């Protein structure tokens, strides 16, 4: 049942990701590049800060990774990451 539940969560996340509208980004032209760069910079700064502070405070890397995923991807995707960690 655990394996089936984890598979179902991954399937749910794949379906949500499949609805990402790349055509809408293409439709806004050059602005899409700026949106992508902005997102990349924000996620990179987030990673540096959370893993830097986690390292300074000597936190468990698994917990820091789950906290980071919860911040970036939301609680439903963090649940899947936590499940993988426990397996």
N, C-alpha and C positions, 0 to 999 in steps of 0.2 A: 504494500500500500504506500510505503514511503517513496519508492521509486516511481510509482504511477503518479503520485501527487507532485513530485518534483518535475516529472515530465510535463504534467499539465500546467504547472507554473511557467515553465520555459516556453511552452506553446502559447500561453497567454501573452507573455512578453514579446514573442516573435510576431504575433498578430498585431499588437499595439505598435511595434516598430515598423511593420509593413504599411501602416497608414500614414507614415511620414510623407508629406507632400513635396517631393523634390521638384515636381512640375511647377508648383507655386513659387518656389525659390527661383527657378529658371525664369519665370514670368516677371520677376522684379528686377532682373538684369544685374547691373554692377553692385547694387545694394546687397545682393545675396553674398557676394564675396566679403563685404564688410561685416555682415552678420556672422558669417562663418569664422572670420578672423577674431571678431569680438568674443564669440563663444569659445574658441580655442584658447584665447588669452585668459579668459575668466576661469576656465577649467584648469589650466596650467597653474595659475596663481593659487587657486584653491588647493590643488595637489601639493604644491610647495609648502603652503602654510600648514595644512592639516598634518602632512607627514613630517614636516619640520618640527612643529610643536609636539606631535606624538613622539618623535624621537627624543626631543629634549626632556619630555616628561617620562620617558621610558615606558610608554604604553605598549600593550600587546598589539602587534602589527595587524592581526586579524580584526581586532576591535576597531582600530583606526581605519582599516579598509572598508569595513561595514558602515562606519559612520560617514565616511566620504561618499560611499555609494548612496546612502540614504539622502545625503545632501544633494548630490548631482542628479541621481536617477529617480529619487522618490522612494517612499516606503515600500511599495510593492516589489520593486526590483531589489531593494536591500534584503527583503525577506528571502528571495531566491539565493542571494549571495550567502546569507546566514545559513541557509539549508545546506549549501555546498560545503561550507566550513565545518558543519557538524558531521557530514558523511564520512 
